[in-house]
Amino acid sequence: MGNVPAAEAKRVLRGKVCIEGNVQVGDLFTLPPDAIERQVVQLIRDAGDGGGLIVAPTASPYPPVCTERMWANYERMIRATLEAR
């Protein structure tokens, strides 16, 4: 939802700060797990080179109850991140 792609942020910020986030929290509620995995893999390709990236949602979960899809997507986000290391 931001206007700076992860690859551009990495180019500008490399070695200066750590980038955190970039997995839209709303996508964790709605998309299928395979789509979340693709997002994470692309994020790591775009901004993970050389470190300085923390893969995380853009916000904390805000619904009063976490759905099965959301839990599945959080798990897929974590697994995809670990497998990309």
Short mmCIF file of the C-alpha atoms (twelve columns), coordinates in Angstrom:
data_MODEL
# 
_entry.id   MODEL 
# 
loop_
_atom_site.group_PDB 
_atom_site.id 
_atom_site.type_symbol 
_atom_site.label_atom_id 
_atom_site.label_alt_id 
_atom_site.label_comp_id 
_atom_site.label_asym_id 
_atom_site.label_seq_id 
_atom_site.Cartn_x 
_atom_site.Cartn_y 
_atom_site.Cartn_z 
_atom_site.pdbx_PDB_model_num 
ATOM 1  C CA . MET A 1  0.000   0.000   0.000  1 
ATOM 2  C CA . GLY A 2  3.047   2.214   0.178  1 
ATOM 3  C CA . ASN A 3  4.453   3.931   -2.853 1 
ATOM 4  C CA . VAL A 4  8.072   2.737   -2.677 1 
ATOM 5  C CA . PRO A 5  8.805   -0.754  -4.030 1 
ATOM 6  C CA . ALA A 6  10.998  -2.918  -1.800 1 
ATOM 7  C CA . ALA A 7  13.793  -3.048  -4.399 1 
ATOM 8  C CA . GLU A 8  13.934  0.758   -4.556 1 
ATOM 9  C CA . ALA A 9  13.897  1.071   -0.768 1 
ATOM 10 C CA . LYS A 10 16.764  -1.410  -0.561 1 
ATOM 11 C CA . ARG A 11 18.755  0.495   -3.175 1 
ATOM 12 C CA . VAL A 12 18.379  3.772   -1.269 1 
ATOM 13 C CA . LEU A 13 18.745  2.394   2.259  1 
ATOM 14 C CA . ARG A 14 21.361  -0.372  1.813  1 
ATOM 15 C CA . GLY A 15 23.797  -0.300  4.698  1 
ATOM 16 C CA . LYS A 16 22.035  2.593   6.440  1 
ATOM 17 C CA . VAL A 17 18.965  1.064   8.085  1 
ATOM 18 C CA . CYS A 18 17.099  -2.203  8.314  1 
ATOM 19 C CA . ILE A 19 13.837  -2.573  6.386  1 
ATOM 20 C CA . GLU A 20 11.016  -4.210  8.340  1 
ATOM 21 C CA . GLY A 21 7.665   -5.338  7.036  1 
ATOM 22 C CA . ASN A 22 6.342   -5.255  3.503  1 
ATOM 23 C CA . VAL A 23 3.858   -8.130  3.801  1 
ATOM 24 C CA . GLN A 24 0.477   -6.390  3.772  1 
ATOM 25 C CA . VAL A 25 -1.449  -7.391  6.869  1 
ATOM 26 C CA . GLY A 26 -4.702  -7.279  4.889  1 
ATOM 27 C CA . ASP A 27 -3.283  -9.863  2.484  1 
ATOM 28 C CA . LEU A 28 -2.666  -12.189 5.417  1 
ATOM 29 C CA . PHE A 29 -6.413  -12.103 6.087  1 
ATOM 30 C CA . THR A 30 -7.583  -12.631 2.513  1 
ATOM 31 C CA . LEU A 31 -5.084  -14.221 0.121  1 
ATOM 32 C CA . PRO A 32 -4.410  -17.953 -0.222 1 
ATOM 33 C CA . PRO A 33 -1.179  -19.195 1.405  1 
ATOM 34 C CA . ASP A 34 0.529   -19.758 -1.965 1 
ATOM 35 C CA . ALA A 35 0.104   -16.063 -2.785 1 
ATOM 36 C CA . ILE A 36 1.650   -15.086 0.550  1 
ATOM 37 C CA . GLU A 37 4.598   -17.369 -0.148 1 
ATOM 38 C CA . ARG A 38 5.104   -15.770 -3.567 1 
ATOM 39 C CA . GLN A 39 5.043   -12.303 -1.967 1 
ATOM 40 C CA . VAL A 40 7.631   -13.301 0.614  1 
ATOM 41 C CA . VAL A 41 9.925   -14.891 -1.955 1 
ATOM 42 C CA . GLN A 42 9.703   -11.781 -4.153 1 
ATOM 43 C CA . LEU A 43 10.308  -9.491  -1.177 1 
ATOM 44 C CA . ILE A 44 13.444  -11.399 -0.240 1 
ATOM 45 C CA . ARG A 45 14.652  -11.279 -3.866 1 
ATOM 46 C CA . ASP A 46 13.991  -7.539  -4.008 1 
ATOM 47 C CA . ALA A 47 15.304  -6.442  -0.627 1 
ATOM 48 C CA . GLY A 48 17.057  -9.302  1.155  1 
ATOM 49 C CA . ASP A 49 20.449  -9.231  -0.533 1 
ATOM 50 C CA . GLY A 50 23.160  -8.477  1.995  1 
ATOM 51 C CA . GLY A 51 20.829  -8.569  4.999  1 
ATOM 52 C CA . GLY A 52 19.043  -5.607  6.516  1 
ATOM 53 C CA . LEU A 53 15.544  -7.034  5.963  1 
ATOM 54 C CA . ILE A 54 13.057  -8.228  8.558  1 
ATOM 55 C CA . VAL A 55 10.146  -9.998  6.855  1 
ATOM 56 C CA . ALA A 56 7.056   -9.030  8.814  1 
ATOM 57 C CA . PRO A 57 3.479   -7.874  8.362  1 
ATOM 58 C CA . THR A 58 2.908   -4.162  7.872  1 
ATOM 59 C CA . ALA A 59 0.829   -4.071  11.074 1 
ATOM 60 C CA . SER A 60 -0.322  -6.252  13.948 1 
ATOM 61 C CA . PRO A 61 -3.415  -8.372  13.442 1 
ATOM 62 C CA . TYR A 62 -6.424  -6.242  14.326 1 
ATOM 63 C CA . PRO A 63 -9.495  -8.507  14.018 1 
ATOM 64 C CA . PRO A 64 -10.885 -9.656  17.344 1 
ATOM 65 C CA . VAL A 65 -10.602 -13.287 16.192 1 
ATOM 66 C CA . CYS A 66 -7.877  -14.745 13.987 1 
ATOM 67 C CA . THR A 67 -9.224  -16.883 11.169 1 
ATOM 68 C CA . GLU A 68 -7.795  -20.210 10.020 1 
ATOM 69 C CA . ARG A 69 -6.666  -18.524 6.790  1 
ATOM 70 C CA . MET A 70 -4.779  -15.865 8.703  1 
ATOM 71 C CA . TRP A 71 -3.013  -18.479 10.833 1 
ATOM 72 C CA . ALA A 72 -2.153  -20.488 7.708  1 
ATOM 73 C CA . ASN A 73 -0.775  -17.366 6.045  1 
ATOM 74 C CA . TYR A 74 1.345   -16.372 9.033  1 
ATOM 75 C CA . GLU A 75 2.770   -19.882 9.102  1 
ATOM 76 C CA . ARG A 76 3.457   -19.792 5.346  1 
ATOM 77 C CA . MET A 77 5.132   -16.375 5.685  1 
ATOM 78 C CA . ILE A 78 7.461   -17.715 8.377  1 
ATOM 79 C CA . ARG A 79 8.245   -20.953 6.539  1 
ATOM 80 C CA . ALA A 80 8.951   -19.159 3.256  1 
ATOM 81 C CA . THR A 81 11.263  -16.749 5.063  1 
ATOM 82 C CA . LEU A 82 13.188  -19.544 6.768  1 
ATOM 83 C CA . GLU A 83 13.474  -21.560 3.573  1 
ATOM 84 C CA . ALA A 84 14.856  -18.554 1.688  1 
ATOM 85 C CA . ARG A 85 17.791  -18.122 4.071  1 
# 
